[in-house]
């Protein structure tokens, strides 16, 4: 299951991040790719340092305060985001994200259950550059308004189509969820939505309590802590 989440960043936050990125130092994006992906990755990314950490804190704070993201991802850990830049001719070929990141420092190792792309450029400002996620029912193409993100299972093959005009900016990160199985997270997400819907309907306190009770029983059953 994958999901679009609107308004992760306000327009003001988007403009502020883009202004700071305009002053950033970008390096070859292949440097951060795994062995399988490095040969097909042609973009640039903001270099490490204080600016990246400041931007990462802003993005992670926005995600942590987003109700829909939290209910869908059930995040245990969020990786430090990468801020990528695609100019004309740049692309990222088909690849799957590595299952474990940060293994060089074992206490920081993170299992990648979900991948997230937060769009930072206005879609009309560039051509191409769609994020294309392959699923069992075909390809899903995303070119979202700035400030909106897409979250999807990290095991899905995906690619970024070549940019033919303008510049595509995005923040990319990965999530280790408290619930690692996609199907279980999907059940919990749908049940949570149903519980919230029921809370606004005349089902009575007993019916609403039963739905929330089932949600938390399943969460206890499936969650890793």
N, C-alpha and C positions, 0 to 999 in steps of 0.2 A: 504494500500500500504506500502511496505517496500523496503528498498534500501541499497545496499552496497556502501560505499564510500572509495575509495583507498587513500593511501598516506596522511592520516590525520596527521600522525607523520612520520618524516624522520627516516631512520635507526639509525642515531646518536641519535635522541631524544628517540627512543625506548630503545637503549642500556643504555642511561643515566637514564631513569626512572627505568629500571630493576636493575641497580646498586644501586640506592637509595632505592628501595624496598627490596633489599637483606639485608639492614641494619635496616629495619623498624620493629616495634613491631606489630604483628598480634594478633587479638582477635577473639572470637567466632562470626561468621557472623550472627547467629540467633539474636544477640542483636539489629541489625538494621532492622530486618524484622517486618512486620505487623503481626497481630494475625493469619491470614490465612496462611501466608507463613513460619512463624517461625518453625512450626512443620516439614517442609520438607526441610529446609535449613541447609546444612551441608558443610560449608566452613569456611575460616577465612578471615578477612579483616583488613586492616591497621587501627590502632587505631587513634583516633583524635589527633590533635596537629599541630605544625608548619610544620612538614614534609608533612603531608597530604595536608595542605593548599597550600604549594609550588607546590606539584605535581598536585593538582587540578587546580591551576592557569595556569600551563603549558598546561594541557589538554584543559581547557576552551579557552585559547588563540588560540590554534591550531584549535579548532572547529570554533571559531569566525572568523578566517581568511580563512576558507574553503568555497569556492564559492558554491560548490554543497550542502553542509550541510545547508547553509543559505537559498538557494532557495527552498530546500525541506522542511526544518523544520520551516522556518519563526520564529526563536526563539525570544520569549519575555523574558523568563527566562531560565537559565540553572542551575540545581541543582549542589551543590558541589559533584563531583564524589566520588564514593566508589571504592576502589582498593581491588579486591578480589584475593584470592589464593586458588586453589583447588589442594590438594595432592591426592595420590592414595586412592580410596575408597570414596572420597568426591563427592557430587552431590547437586543439587538444584531441588527438585521435582516440578511438575506442579503447577503453581500459576499464578495469575494476579496481576499486580502492583496496589497499592492503588491509588485511584483517586486524593487524596489531601495529600500533604506532607508539613511538617512544620507548622501544624495547631496549635501547642502549642505556637507559636509566630505569631499571626494573620497577622501582616504586612509582614511576610516572607512566608505565606502560598502559595503553588504553585500547580496548577492543572497539573496533569501529562497527557499530550496529547501524547507524544512520549517517548519511551525508547531507550536507546543507549548503545550498548556494543562495547567497543574498545579493540581489542585483542592485548595483549602485549607479549605473548609467541609465538615462532615459531611453526607452527602446527606439524612439524615433531618431536618436542621435547617431545610430550606427546600423549598418546592414550586416546580415549574417549573425554569427555569434550565438545562435540558439544553443541552449543546453538540451541535448537529446538523450533521453533515458530509455533504455530498451527493457521491455517487460514481456511476459509470455503472450500478451495480446497485441504486441507491436510497439512502435516507437511513440514516445510522448515528447513533444517539443515545447520548450519553455523560453520565452523572451519577455520577462515580466517587468512591470513598472518599478522604478527605483524605490527601494525601501521594502519591497516584497521578496519573500524567499520561497524556495521549494525544498522540501525535506523528503528523502527517499532512502530505501535500504541500500547500504553500502555495497552489497554484493551485486547490484544491478550493473551490467555494462552500460557505459554512458560516454558521451563525447561532446565537445564544443565545436560547432560548425565554424568554418573559416570566416573571419571578419573581412568584409569587402569594402566597407566605408566606415570612417569614424573610429571611435575607441570604446571598447567594452571593459568596464570596471566591475569587479565583483569581489565579495568576501566569501571564502569557502571554509567550512569547518566540518568536524566530525563529532558524533555523539556516542558515548557509551551509555546505553539505557539500563535502568534497573531491571527491565524485562527484555531479554535478548531476542526472543522469538518474535518474528514479524506478526504471525497470526495471533499470538496472545496479546501483543500491543494493540492490534486492530480491534479485537474484542473489547479490551478495556476502554479504548477511545470511544467506540460506539456506545458502550454501556454508560460511560461518563456523560456523553451527550444526551442520551436518553434520560439519565437521572436528572440532569439540569432542566431538560424539557419538562419532565414530570413535576419538578418542583414549582413550575409556573402554571400547572394545570390542576384541576380539581380532582386529584386522585386520593386526597386525604393524607394525613401525616403517616399513617401506617404503610400505605403503598409506597410513598416516597422513601421512607426509611428502609423498606425492604430492598429497593433498587440500590440505594447507596450501600447497604449491607452486603449485597452480592458483589458489588464492585470491589469493596475492600477485602472481602474473602478471597476473591480471585487474585487481587494484587498481592496479598500475603502468600498465596500459593505459588505464584510465578516469579516474584521479585527476588533478585540477588542483592545482598547488602554487603 
